[in-house]
Amino acid sequence: MQTTKQENMQFSSGSLPEPQIGKFLQMFPALRQRNFRLFWFGQFISLIGTWMQTTGQAWLVLQLTHNDLALGTVGALQFLPVLLFTLFGGVIADRLPKRRVLLGTQTFACLLAATLFTLYVTHTIQIWHIYILAFLLGINNSLDMPTRQAFVVEMVGRDALANAVALNSSVFNMAKIVGPGVAGLVIARFGEGPLFLGNAISFIPVLFSLILLDPTKLFAVQRKTSATPIGPLQSLNNGLKYVWKTPAIFLIIAVVGIVSLFGINFNVVEPLVGTELLHQGAQGFGLISSSFGVGALIGALSIATGNKAPSFKKMLTRAAMFCLGLALVGLSHNYLLSLGLAMFTGFSMITFTATANTTLQTIAPDHLRGRVMSVYMLVFNGTTPIGNLFTGWLAGLAGISIALVVNALASFIAVLVGWIKRGPAEDNLQQSLSPKKL
């Protein structure tokens, strides 16, 4: 693979028809790379479909079971394979061509969505079908997520990495704004079925974007070679040792893991926020979910345009803001106030997680990036089964308000400990950001 310096020169010297476009691309340097632009736009369409299905599936589970714990069970089954297999997904991401892996995982996800739609329109859908499909999607995600995360630097290079991570967060949250809002309207008028079909169709653009990527324009990555072949278990062990011995990475993994376990699993109880706390129907539920997305989008764009170096103080401050917002969402019974609090919580969450993601990828060496990001995805998404079950159980026992406040408090304790212990991690980060390390 080759770097894209020549492509950048050609792109900036003759292919920009308007000065405004050039200024726009200076603000978002990752979009100067054709490969990343293709992938970014394809992901946007696909993620809209994903959020439509997520919203429709949650609503369908409630209609089928009228059980708070069932929502937690679906989330747990979807993320349990991430807990079990994502570390090996990181090993595969470091060994195989990432574009080829992503073509396979995105195709399989498309087939799962089509299967859910078929079961729905034939009126044979049962709750155990949703459980199985959620588990299969989790297996697929355990390979897709670390591969997709590690592939970003190959599309944009290190200099535009922070911008690319923020743009990926922005497209994720633009989809979160559009998807649930549309889903609420569709459910109210047509039911959940069209959402599942829409998700299956939405994978077509991202598959075409992967097919159209130019492998010769990817940035070269350094791959560590060994005289003797290393098995998968030894490769995994090397990655885990690196995470354990690198203070900055370990601190991020630890804090993100606890906050994700207790805090960033509120998606599973969003329908309960809409129904139990705010007494809204499908449309109101969709707007609450979209409000989280609006705040997160604003946060992601603020990071993308700011282009500032990672900072542990900022990261932990934003994590504390997220904890506060989550607790207030649980305490609010006013619909308009809850919409504003949801935006604040989304803003805080994405600025926290995007900074953590960028810092990890900045520090991690090329030959270990897939494994480092697999550990990150393990604690970010893999702990969700436990968090979902706990939150669903606590919501059923004590109510959704108590569940969110307890989760926010547990998350804040982790943030506070991280603040106290951040000294060695900050030193490690500064060494990684020095010219010798770049």
N, C-alpha and C positions, 0 to 999 in steps of 0.2 A: 504494500500500500504506500501511497505517496501523499505528501502534504499538499495543501491547496493554495500555496502562496501565489503561484502563477494565475490560478483561477481568481484569487482576490484582486490582483493587479488588473486583469481583464475586466472584472466585474466593475471595479471602481473607475476605470479610465474611459470605457467606451459604451458600457451597457446600461448606464443610468440615464434615462431620457429626461428626467427632471431633477433639479437641485434638491427639491424637497425629499425625493426618494433617497438621495444620498445622505441627507441629514437624518432621515428616519433610520437608515441602516447603520449610521454611526452610533445612534442611540441604542440600537439592538444589533450588535455586531454578529451574533450567532446567525441571524437571518441572512447574512451575506453568503453563507454557505448553501449552495443549491440542495445538497443532500439533506441538510437539516430543515430547510424550508419545506421540501416535499414531505418529510416525515412529520413535521410539526403540523402542517395543515391536514394531513391524513389522520393524525391522532385526534385532532379537534373534532372531526366528524365522528370518528369511532367512539370518542368519549361521551359525546352527546347521547349516542345510542346506549352506552353503558349506564349512564345516569338515568335515562328513561327506564331501562329495564330494572335497575336497582330500586327505583321508586315504585314501579308497578309491581315488582316481586314482593316488596315489603307490604304493600297494600293487599295483595292477593293472599299472603300468608295470614294477615289479620282476618280477612274475610273467610278463609278456610277453617281457621282454628279458634279465633277470638281468644287467643292465648298470648300473653306477654312473653312467656318463656320461649315460645316457638320462634319469635323473631331473633332472640339470642341464639337459639339452636342453629338456625340457618346461617347466621354470621359466623358462628363457631365452626360449622362444618366447612364453610368456604375458606376460612383462614387456618384451620388445623393443618392441612397439607403444607402451608407455608411454614408453619412451625416445625414440621417434620422434615421437609425436603429442600427448603430454600438454600441451605448451606451447600448442598450438593449441586444445586442450580448455579451457584456462584463458581464452583469448580468447572462446570461445563462452560459457563460464560467465558472463563479465562482460557479455555482450550479450543472451542469451536468458533467458526465464523459467526459473529453475532447476528448479521443480517439473515443468514440461513435459519438460525434458531428462531428468530422472531417471525419469519414467514410461517414456520410450523405452528408456533404457539397462537398466533393470531387466527390462523385457519381453524384450529381446533376450537377456539372460543366462539368463532362464527357458527360452527356446527352445533355447539351447545345451545346457543340462543335460538337457532332454528328448531332444535328439538323441543325446547320449552314452548315455542309458539305452536308447534304441531300438537303437542299435548293439550294446550289450552283450547285451540279451535275445534278439536275433536271431542271436547268435553270429557276427557279422561284424566285431567290433571288431578293429582292428589298430593298431599303434603310430602309424602315420602319421595315422590318424583323430584320435588324441589330440593329436598335434602341431598339426593344423589347428584343432581346437576350442580349444586353448590359445591359439593366435595370434589367433583371432577374439575370444575373451574379453579378450585384452589390448587389442585395438582398442577394444572397448566400455569397458573400464576407463579408457582414456586420456581419455575424456570424462566418465565417471561419477565418478571420484575427485575431480578438482578441483571439479566442480560440487557434489558432496555436502559437501565440506569447506567451501566458501564459502557454502553454504545454511544452515549452522548459525546464523550470526549473525542471519540474517533471521528465524529461528524463535524465538530467545531474546533477542536484543538484546546489546549489549556488556557490560552489567553481569553477566549470567549466562553469558558466553561460556566462561570457564575451567571452570565447573562442567559446561557442556554437553560440552566437549571431553573432560573426564575421564569423564563418563557414557558417551559414545560409546566411549571406550577400555574402560570396564568391560563394556559389553554385547558388545563384540568379544571380550573375553577370557572372559566367561561362556560365550559360544558356543564358544570354543576349548576350554573345559573339557568341555562337554557333547558337542560334535560328535565329536572324535576318540575319546573314551571309548566312545560309542555305536557309532561306526564299527568299532572293534576287535571289539566283541561281534558286530555284524552280519556282518562279514567272516568271522569264525570259524564262524558258523552258516549264513549264507545266501549269502555271496559279496558282491561289490562292487555288484551291480546295484541293490538297494534303496536304496543311498546316493545314487545318481544320480537315481532317481525322487523320493526325499525332498527333494533339493535343488530340483528343478523345482517341486514343490508348495510349498516354503517361500517362494517368491517371491510367492505370492498375498497373504499378509498385508501385505507392504510395499507392494504395488501398491494394495491397498485403503486403506492409510494415506495414500498420496499423493493418491488420489482424494478422500478425506474431509478433507484439509487445507483450512482456510479462508483464502483469499488475502487477505481483508480484515484478518485478524489477524496478518499478518506485519509485522515491524518494517521501517520505511522505511529505505532505504539511500541514501546520497548518490551520485548518478551525475554524473560530470563531463561536461558537454556541450561541444561544440566547434562553432565557426561553420562549419567545413568538415569533411565526413565523413573519418574516419580509416580507412584500409584495415586488414585483418587483420595484415599484416606490420608496419606502423607501430605498431599497437596492441601487438603482441607486443614490439617493440623498446622501447616506452615502459616496459613491465613489467620487461624485463630490465635496463634502465638503472636503474630504481628499486632493484631487488635489489642491483645492483653498487655503488651509491652510498650505500646505507644500511648502516652498519657492523654493527648488531645482526642484521639479516636476513641479511647476507652471511656472518657468522660461523656462524649457525645452519645455513644451507644448506650451508656447507663441511663442518662437522663431521658433520652428519647424513648428508651424501653419502658421506663416507669410511667412517663406521661402518656405514652401510647396505650399501655395496659389499662390505665384507669380513666384517662381523659379523652384520647382521640379514638374513642369507640362510640361516640354519641350518635353516629349515623344509625346504629341499630335501634335506638329508642326515639329517633325523630318522629315516627308516627305517633308515639305516646305523648310527646311534647305537644303535637298538634291536636290530639284528641282529648287527653286527660287534663292537661294544664290549660289549654287555650280553647278547647271545645270547638274545633274547626273540622271541616270535612276534607275531602281529597285536595281541593284547590288550596285551602289554607295550609295543609301539610306541605304541598309542593312549594308554596311561597316561603315558608320557614326554611326549607332546605335550600331554596335558591338564595335566601338572604345570607346564609353561611357562605355560599359561593361568591356573592357580590363582595363581601368583605375580604374573602381570600383573594379574589382577583385584584382588588385594589392593593392588597399587600404584596402580591407577586409582582405587579407592575411597578410598585415603588422600589422594590429590590432590583428589578431589571433595569430601570432607568438610573438608579443610584450608582450601581456598579462599584460598591465599596468593598474593601477587604473584609474577610470574616472577622468577627469579634465575639468572644465568649460573653462579655458583659451584655452586648445587645441581644445575643441569642437567648440568654437566661432571663433577661428582662422581658422579652417578648413571650417566653414560656410562662412567666408569672402572670402577665396580662391575660394569656389564654385561660389560665386557671381561674382568674377572677371572672372573666366573661362566662365561663361554663357554669360557675356557681350561680351567677345572677340569672342566667337563662333558666336554671332550675327553680329559682325563687319567684320569677315573674309570672303573673297571671294575666297581664295586659298584652293583647295581641300586638299592637303597634310598638310598644316598648320591647317586646320579645323580638320583633323583626330587627330593631336597632341593635339589641344585644347580640343577636345572631351574627350580624355583620361585624361587630367588634370582635367577637370570638373567632370568626373566620379569618379576619385580618391578622390577629395575633397568632393563630395557629400556623398560617402559611408562612409568615415572616420567620417564625421559629424553626419550622421544619426545613424551609428552603435554605436558611443559613446553615443549619446542621448538615444538610446534603452537600452543599457546596464545599464546606470545610473538609468533610470526609474525602471528597473526590480530589480536592486540591492537595491534600497531604498524601493520599495513597499512591504508591508507585504503580506504574502501568500493569506490571505482571501480577499484581495482587488486587487490582481494583474490583474485579468481579467478585472475589471472595469477601473483600471489605464491604462492598455494597450488599452482598447477600446477608451478612451479619446485620447490617442496617435494616434491610427489609425484614429480616427475621424479627427484630425487636419492634419495628414500626408496624408491621402487619401480622407477623406470626404470633404475637402475644394476644391478638384480637380474640381468638377463641375463648381464652380464659376471661378476658375483659368483657366480652359479650355475654357469656354465661353468668358472670358475676353481676353485671349491670342488669340483665334481664331478671335474674333471681331477686336482686335487691329492689328493683322497681316493682315487681309483683308483691314483695313482702312489705315494703315501707312506702312505696309510691315513687313516682319518677323524680319529684323534687328532691327527696332525701338521697336518691341514687346519684343524681348529678352533683349535689353538694359534697357528698362523701368522696366521689371520684376526683372532684376538683381539689379537695384538701389533700388527698393522697398524692396527687400530681405535684402540688405546691411543695410538699415536704421534699420530694426528689429534687426540685428546682433549687430549693434552699440549700440542701446538702451540696449540690453541684456548685453553687455560688461560693460556698465556704472552701471547697476543695479545688477551685479552678486554677490555682497558682502554677503547678507544674504543666498543666495543659496549655496555659497561655504561653509559657516559655517554649513549649514544643511547637505551638502554632507559629510563633514568631520565627523560629529557626526554619520551619518549612517554607515560610513566605520570603525568606532572605534570598538575594540574587543567586547565591550558590546553589539553592535548592530548586530554583525555577527552571 
